[in-house]
Amino acid sequence: MFRLLQTAVRVEPLEGHGLTNVLHLVTLADGRKAVLRQPKVARDLPKFVVPGAPAVLAHNGRGDVLVEYVEGRTLADVLADALPVSDVVWRSIGDAFRKIHRVGLLHNDVNLYNIIVGDGRATLIDWDNPGQGNPLDELAAFEEHLYLHGAALPQEFWVGYGSTPDLRLLRTHRIAGCIAWLASEDWRQWENDRSLRPELLARVRNWRRLLARWLADQFRTDYRLAAEVAELQHRQRPEDHHEQRGPQHSQ
């Protein structure tokens, strides 16, 4: 594996929520903590240097990576325990997205288990698939994941982000992304993944149900959105001259 792991004094399974990675918490001889992430299916690592991302300590050609451990709790766990998220933290989350979007990158997997919060700050983790694209797709996906966890995007997020987009346009991007995710192969892959714990499989099944219900509600209340969604789904808009990626929801 990695030479750095030879200095480890402890390696233990990490009770995470990943759907595509096997995780271990590693304590190195110098006292530092790191996370060993091993993908279930081999993949290439991204070639980007991402502002604000945890430091990569080691990696290999299969896609295994040893990264700096970030103290705190996932935003998903905080919301599940009905704990308050301060305005400072929401602004920090917005600022984390602002930093990557202003250099032309997207995280591309903005589920709430990839956002660590603590001590008035937030860090985006799990940088397996960064790329270029429309920031509205990422913001819409983040809003969608908040909905799946029973929360909504507060105004303080936009304060940290530095601007607020046209919310109707954001909603249209969310509908387009929802359709793409429901039509993707994610669900079949999760159903066929025998290593997936029952509680994780139950979670993604519930996500699919919630997404379908939300989507039906949108078209029930505003049929005019159908034409706008069709435009986003089937042709590149003139103002978008960058690479477009597929659904950015799988974990």
TIDREN-204686 format. One record per atom (N, C-alpha, C): x negated, y negated, z negated. Coordinates in steps of 0.05 Angstrom, whole numbers, padded with zeros to 5 digits, always signed. Atoms other than C-alpha are relative to their C-alpha. Layout:
XYZ;...
***
This chain:
-00017+00024+00000;+00000+00000+00000;-00018-00025+00000;+00016+00024+00001;-00033-00065-00022;-00022+00003-00021;+00022-00001+00019;-00101-00072-00055;+00007-00014-00025;-00007+00016+00024;-00072-00124-00102;+00016+00017-00019;-00016-00017+00018;-00025-00070-00130;-00018+00017-00017;+00018-00016+00017;-00086-00033-00156;-00006-00014-00026;+00004+00015+00025;-00092-00088-00209;+00025-00001-00017;-00026+00002+00014;-00019-00080-00230;-00001+00016-00026;-00002-00014+00026;-00008-00062-00303;+00028+00011-00004;-00027-00011+00003;+00066-00048-00293;+00015-00004+00026;-00017+00001-00023;+00112-00032-00235;+00026+00013-00007;-00026-00011+00008;+00186-00023-00248;+00022-00007+00020;-00022+00006-00019;+00249-00019-00206;+00014-00026-00009;-00013+00025+00006;+00283-00086-00201;+00030+00003+00006;-00029-00002-00003;+00358-00085-00212;+00011-00024+00015;-00009+00022-00017;+00375-00130-00154;+00026+00008+00014;-00025-00004-00014;+00433-00135-00106;-00006+00003+00030;+00007-00001-00028;+00396-00125-00040;+00014+00023+00014;-00013-00020-00016;+00431-00087+00014;-00019+00013+00020;+00018-00011-00020;+00371-00076+00060;-00029+00003-00011;+00027-00002+00011;+00310-00078+00013;+00000+00017-00025;+00005-00013+00026;+00283-00034-00043;-00019-00019-00015;+00015+00020+00015;+00256-00079-00098;-00013+00011-00025;+00014-00007+00025;+00204-00071-00153;-00012-00026-00012;+00013+00022+00014;+00180-00121-00205;-00028+00009-00008;+00028-00007+00004;+00104-00120-00210;-00012-00020-00019;+00016+00017+00017;+00062-00147-00267;-00029+00005+00006;+00028-00003-00007;-00009-00160-00245;-00018-00003-00024;+00019+00000+00023;-00071-00156-00289;-00004-00028-00011;+00004+00028+00009;-00077-00232-00292;+00025-00012-00013;-00025+00009+00012;-00006-00237-00320;+00021-00010+00019;-00020+00010-00019;+00028-00261-00257;+00020+00022+00006;-00021-00018-00009;+00093-00229-00236;+00006-00003+00029;-00006+00001-00029;+00111-00211-00165;+00022+00020+00006;-00021-00018-00009;+00166-00176-00127;-00010+00015+00024;+00007-00017-00023;+00150-00118-00081;+00026+00006+00015;-00024-00005-00016;+00203-00117-00026;-00007+00019+00023;+00005-00019-00021;+00204-00056+00020;+00026+00004+00015;-00024-00004-00016;+00255-00056+00077;+00007+00029+00005;-00008-00028-00005;+00295+00007+00087;-00006+00008+00029;+00007-00004-00028;+00282-00001+00162;-00023-00019+00006;+00024+00016-00006;+00213-00026+00185;+00007-00023+00018;-00005+00024-00016;+00212-00096+00214;-00024-00018-00001;+00022+00020-00001;+00165-00152+00234;+00005-00022-00021;-00003+00023+00018;+00152-00207+00184;+00000-00026+00016;+00000+00026-00014;+00167-00279+00204;-00027-00013+00000;+00026+00013-00003;+00109-00321+00228;+00001-00029-00009;-00003+00028+00007;+00133-00386+00196;-00012-00005-00028;+00007+00010+00027;+00104-00425+00138;+00024-00018-00008;-00025+00012+00007;+00168-00446+00103;-00003-00017-00025;+00003+00017+00024;+00169-00506+00055;+00019+00009-00022;-00016-00008+00023;+00193-00486-00014;+00003+00029-00004;-00003-00029+00003;+00190-00411-00002;-00021+00011-00020;+00020-00013+00018;+00157-00366-00055;-00025+00009+00015;+00025-00007-00013;+00084-00352-00039;-00001+00030+00006;+00004-00028-00008;+00069-00287-00001;-00028+00008-00009;+00026-00009+00011;+00013-00250-00038;-00012+00022+00017;+00010-00021-00018;+00007-00191+00010;+00022+00010+00018;-00020-00011-00018;+00042-00160+00069;-00013+00020+00019;+00011-00019-00020;+00033-00105+00121;+00017+00001+00025;-00014-00001-00026;+00056-00087+00191;+00027+00013-00001;-00027-00013+00002;+00116-00046+00167;+00021-00020-00009;-00019+00019+00010;+00148-00107+00135;+00001+00000-00031;+00002+00001+00029;+00131-00091+00062;-00013-00026-00008;+00012+00026+00008;+00115-00156+00025;+00000-00002-00030;+00002+00006+00029;+00091-00175-00044;+00001-00031-00002;-00004+00028+00002;+00117-00244-00062;+00001-00010-00029;-00001+00013+00026;+00113-00292-00120;+00028+00004-00013;-00025-00003+00015;+00167-00277-00173;+00010-00027-00009;-00012+00026+00008;+00215-00335-00186;+00018+00005-00024;-00016-00003+00024;+00242-00341-00256;+00028-00013+00003;-00027+00011-00001;+00317-00352-00264;+00020+00022+00006;-00022-00019-00007;+00383-00320-00244;+00010-00007+00028;-00012+00006-00026;+00417-00313-00177;+00025-00017-00004;-00024+00017+00002;+00471-00363-00163;+00025+00018-00001;-00022-00019+00001;+00517-00303-00152;+00006+00009-00029;-00003-00010+00027;+00505-00277-00223;+00010-00022-00019;-00009+00022+00017;+00514-00346-00254;+00030-00005+00004;-00029+00004-00006;+00582-00354-00219;+00017+00023-00011;-00014-00023+00010;+00602-00283-00237;+00005-00001-00030;-00003+00002+00029;+00591-00298-00311;+00014-00025-00008;-00016+00024+00004;+00632-00362-00303;-00016-00021-00016;+00017+00020+00013;+00572-00404-00327;+00001-00026+00017;-00001+00026-00015;+00571-00478-00309;-00026-00003+00017;+00023+00008-00017;+00525-00500-00252;-00001-00030+00000;+00002+00029+00004;+00501-00570-00267;-00002-00015+00027;+00003+00017-00024;+00502-00627-00218;-00029-00001+00010;+00029+00000-00007;+00426-00627-00220;-00007+00024+00016;+00006-00025-00015;+00424-00555-00197;+00012-00001+00028;-00012+00002-00026;+00474-00567-00141;-00015-00019+00018;+00016+00018-00017;+00432-00626-00117;-00026+00013+00008;+00025-00014-00007;+00370-00582-00120;+00005+00020+00022;-00007-00019-00022;+00405-00529-00077;+00002-00015+00027;-00003+00016-00024;+00424-00583-00027;-00027-00009+00010;+00027+00009-00008;+00352-00609-00027;-00016+00023+00012;+00015-00023-00011;+00325-00538-00014;+00008+00004+00029;-00009-00002-00028;+00368-00534+00049;-00010-00023+00017;+00009+00024-00015;+00349-00605+00070;-00029+00004+00008;+00029-00003-00006;+00274-00588+00067;-00005+00018+00024;+00005-00018-00022;+00279-00530+00115;+00014-00010+00026;-00014+00009-00024;+00331-00561+00162;-00014-00023+00013;+00013+00024-00012;+00291-00625+00172;-00025+00008+00015;+00023-00009-00016;+00232-00584+00198;+00009+00019+00022;-00011-00015-00022;+00278-00547+00246;+00003+00030-00004;-00003-00028+00006;+00285-00481+00210;+00026+00006-00015;-00022-00010+00016;+00342-00440+00181;-00009+00023-00017;+00006-00023+00016;+00338-00390+00125;+00011+00026+00013;-00013-00021-00015;+00387-00345+00163;+00010+00024-00017;-00013-00020+00017;+00411-00305+00102;+00007-00013-00026;-00005+00019+00022;+00443-00354+00054;+00019+00011-00021;-00017-00010+00021;+00482-00306+00010;-00010-00008-00027;+00006+00012+00026;+00483-00326-00063;-00020+00016-00016;+00020-00016+00014;+00437-00270-00085;-00028-00009+00009;+00026+00010-00009;+00381-00306-00047;-00005-00028-00009;+00004+00027+00012;+00387-00370-00088;-00005+00004-00030;+00006-00003+00028;+00352-00369-00155;+00002-00028-00014;-00004+00026+00014;+00372-00424-00205;-00010+00003-00028;+00010+00000+00028;+00342-00443-00272;-00015-00025-00005;+00015+00023+00008;+00315-00502-00310;+00005-00024+00018;-00007+00023-00017;+00351-00553-00266;-00011+00001+00028;+00011-00002-00027;+00322-00527-00201;+00011+00024+00014;-00009-00022-00016;+00338-00479-00145;-00021+00007+00021;+00019-00010-00019;+00295-00435-00100;+00013+00019+00019;-00009-00020-00019;+00313-00399-00036;-00020+00022+00003;+00019-00023-00002;+00283-00329-00034;+00009+00018+00023;-00006-00020-00020;+00283-00269+00013;-00002-00012+00028;+00004+00013-00026;+00253-00302+00075;-00007+00020+00022;+00005-00021-00020;+00259-00242+00121;+00006-00009+00029;-00009+00006-00027;+00293-00276+00180;+00002-00030+00006;-00002+00029-00007;+00278-00351+00185;-00002-00004+00030;+00001+00006-00029;+00288-00381+00253;+00012-00027+00006;-00012+00025-00008;+00315-00439+00293;+00030+00004+00006;-00028-00001-00005;+00388-00455+00303;+00014-00026-00009;-00016+00023+00008;+00444-00503+00286;+00004-00001-00030;-00003+00001+00029;+00442-00525+00213;+00029+00003-00009;-00028-00003+00008;+00518-00528+00213;+00008+00030-00003;-00005-00029+00003;+00519-00452+00223;-00008+00009-00028;+00010-00008+00027;+00477-00444+00159;+00017-00012-00022;-00017+00013+00020;+00518-00494+00119;+00027+00013-00002;-00026-00014-00001;+00582-00460+00141;-00002+00027-00013;+00003-00027+00012;+00555-00392+00122;-00003-00002-00031;+00003+00004+00029;+00535-00419+00053;+00028-00005-00013;-00027+00006+00010;+00605-00447+00043;+00017+00026+00000;-00015-00025-00002;+00634-00379+00065;-00008+00019-00023;+00008-00018+00022;+00592-00341+00014;+00009-00010-00027;-00011+00010+00025;+00613-00388-00041;+00030+00009-00003;-00028-00008+00001;+00685-00372-00023;+00002+00030-00008;-00001-00028+00007;+00670-00297-00028;-00005+00005-00029;+00005-00002+00029;+00647-00310-00099;+00019-00017-00016;-00021+00015+00014;+00708-00352-00117;-00008-00029-00006;+00009+00027+00005;+00673-00420-00113;+00002-00017+00025;-00001+00018-00022;+00673-00481-00069;-00025-00018+00000;+00024+00017-00002;+00618-00528-00044;+00007-00027-00012;-00006+00025+00013;+00616-00589-00090;-00014-00024+00014;+00011+00023-00012;+00600-00660-00070;-00029-00004-00007;+00027+00003+00008;+00535-00658-00109;-00020+00015+00018;+00018-00014-00019;+00507-00608-00059;-00007-00020+00023;+00005+00019-00022;+00515-00661-00004;-00018-00023-00008;+00018+00021+00010;+00481-00712-00048;-00029+00009+00003;+00027-00011-00002;+00420-00667-00051;-00008+00005+00029;+00006-00005-00028;+00425-00651+00023;-00006-00026+00015;+00007+00026-00011;+00423-00725+00039;+00021-00011+00019;-00022+00009-00018;+00485-00729+00084;+00022+00020+00000;-00023-00018-00001;+00554-00700+00093;+00009+00002+00029;-00008-00003-00027;+00573-00671+00161;+00030-00005+00003;-00029+00000-00006;+00641-00677+00195;+00011+00026-00011;-00010-00025+00013;+00679-00628+00151;+00018+00016+00018;-00016-00016-00019;+00727-00609+00206;-00018+00016+00019;+00019-00014-00017;+00668-00591+00251;-00013+00023-00016;+00011-00021+00017;+00638-00552+00193;+00019+00023-00003;-00020-00022+00002;+00703-00513+00186;+00001+00016+00025;+00000-00015-00026;+00702-00496+00260;-00024+00018+00002;+00024-00018+00000;+00631-00469+00253;+00004+00023-00019;-00005-00022+00019;+00653-00429+00193;+00018+00021+00012;-00018-00019-00013;+00710-00398+00232;-00015+00017+00021;+00015-00014-00021;+00664-00381+00290;-00019+00020-00013;+00018-00018+00013;+00613-00350+00242;+00015+00023-00013;-00016-00021+00012;+00667-00311+00206;+00009+00021+00021;-00008-00018-00022;+00692-00281+00272;-00024+00017+00008;+00024-00014-00008;+00620-00263+00291;-00008+00021-00021;+00007-00019+00020;+00607-00230+00224;+00019+00024-00001;-00019-00022+00001;+00671-00190+00224;-00004+00019+00024;+00004-00016-00025;+00654-00166+00295;-00028+00013+00000;+00027-00010+00000;+00582-00148+00276;-00002+00029-00009;+00004-00027+00008;+00552-00080+00261;-00007+00003-00029;+00007-00001+00028;+00537-00098+00189;+00017+00020-00016;-00019-00016+00017;+00598-00063+00161;-00004+00030+00006;+00005-00028-00007;+00585+00002+00199;-00026+00010-00012;+00026-00008+00011;+00513+00003+00177;+00002+00004-00030;-00003-00003+00029;+00532-00008+00104;+00017+00025-00007;-00017-00023+00005;+00586+00046+00107;-00017+00026+00004;+00016-00024-00005;+00534+00095+00135;-00026+00002-00016;+00024+00001+00016;+00479+00076+00086;+00004+00017-00026;-00004-00018+00023;+00477+00135+00037;-00015-00008-00025;+00015+00009+00024;+00428+00100-00008;+00014-00024-00014;-00014+00023+00012;+00477+00043-00022;+00016+00008-00024;-00015-00007+00025;+00503+00044-00093;+00030-00005+00004;-00029+00003-00003;+00579+00051-00100;+00010-00028-00005;-00009+00027+00006;+00586-00018-00131;-00007-00020+00022;+00008+00017-00023;+00549-00050-00072;+00018+00005+00023;-00018-00007-00022;+00592-00013-00022;+00028-00012-00005;-00025+00012+00007;+00654-00036-00059;+00000-00030+00004;+00002+00029-00004;+00629-00107-00057;+00003-00008+00029;-00002+00008-00028;+00619-00109+00018;+00027+00006+00012;-00027-00005-00009;+00686-00077+00030;+00019-00022-00008;-00016+00022+00009;+00718-00131-00012;-00006-00026+00016;+00008+00023-00017;+00679-00184+00027;+00015+00001+00026;-00013-00002-00027;+00708-00158+00092;+00029-00006-00002;-00028+00006+00004;+00778-00160+00064;+00005-00030-00004;-00003+00028+00005;+00770-00231+00039;-00005-00017+00025;+00006+00015-00025;+00739-00255+00105;+00024+00002+00019;-00023-00003-00018;+00797-00226+00145;+00024-00016-00010;-00023+00015+00010;+00848-00258+00099;-00005-00030+00004;+00006+00028-00004;+00813-00326+00101;+00003-00008+00029;-00002+00007-00029;+00808-00324+00177;+00029-00001+00009;-00029+00001-00007;+00882-00307+00184;+00013-00025-00010;-00011+00025+00011;+00899-00366+00140;-00007-00024+00017;+00008+00023-00017;+00860-00414+00184;+00016-00002+00025;-00015+00001-00025;+00895-00395+00248;+00030-00003-00006;-00028+00003+00007;+00962-00393+00212;+00007-00029-00004;-00005+00028+00007;+00954-00465+00191;-00008-00020+00022;+00010+00018-00020;+00919-00495+00252;-00008+00015+00025;+00005-00015-00025;+00925-00461+00320;-00019-00015+00019;+00017+00015-00018;+00887-00518+00354;-00029+00007-00003;+00027-00007+00004;+00823-00492+00325;-00009+00023+00018;+00008-00023-00017;+00825-00431+00370;-00016-00008+00024;+00015+00009-00024;+00801-00469+00431;-00028-00009-00008;+00026+00009+00009;+00744-00501+00392;-00018+00023-00007;+00015-00024+00007;+00722-00434+00364;-00009+00015+00025;+00007-00013-00025;+00724-00403+00433;-00024-00013+00014;+00022+00014-00012;+00678-00457+00458;-00027+00006-00013;+00025-00006+00015;+00627-00445+00403;-00009+00028+00004;+00007-00028-00002;+00629-00370+00412;-00010+00008+00027;+00005-00010-00027;+00624-00365+00487;-00018-00017+00018;+00019+00015-00016;+00579-00420+00512;-00016-00019-00019;+00016+00018+00016;+00523-00464+00486;+00009-00028+00004;-00009+00028-00002;+00545-00534+00470;-00023-00017+00010;+00021+00017-00012;+00507-00589+00508;-00020-00011-00019;+00019+00012+00019;+00477-00618+00445;-00018+00020-00013;+00016-00020+00013;+00448-00552+00423;-00020+00011+00020;+00021-00009-00019;+00382-00539+00460;-00021+00017-00014;+00019-00016+00014;+00351-00493+00410;+00010+00029-00001;-00007-00028+00001;+00352-00418+00398;+00024+00004-00018;-00024-00007+00016;+00418-00390+00372;-00004+00028-00011;+00002-00026+00012;+00418-00332+00324;+00027+00011-00006;-00025-00013+00006;+00471-00282+00307;+00009-00006-00029;-00010+00004+00027;+00510-00276+00241;-00022+00001-00020;+00021+00001+00019;+00466-00295+00183;+00010+00007-00028;-00012-00007+00026;+00502-00259+00127;-00011+00025-00012;+00009-00025+00012;+00470-00191+00118;-00023-00005-00019;+00020+00005+00021;+00425-00184+00058;-00023+00020+00003;
***
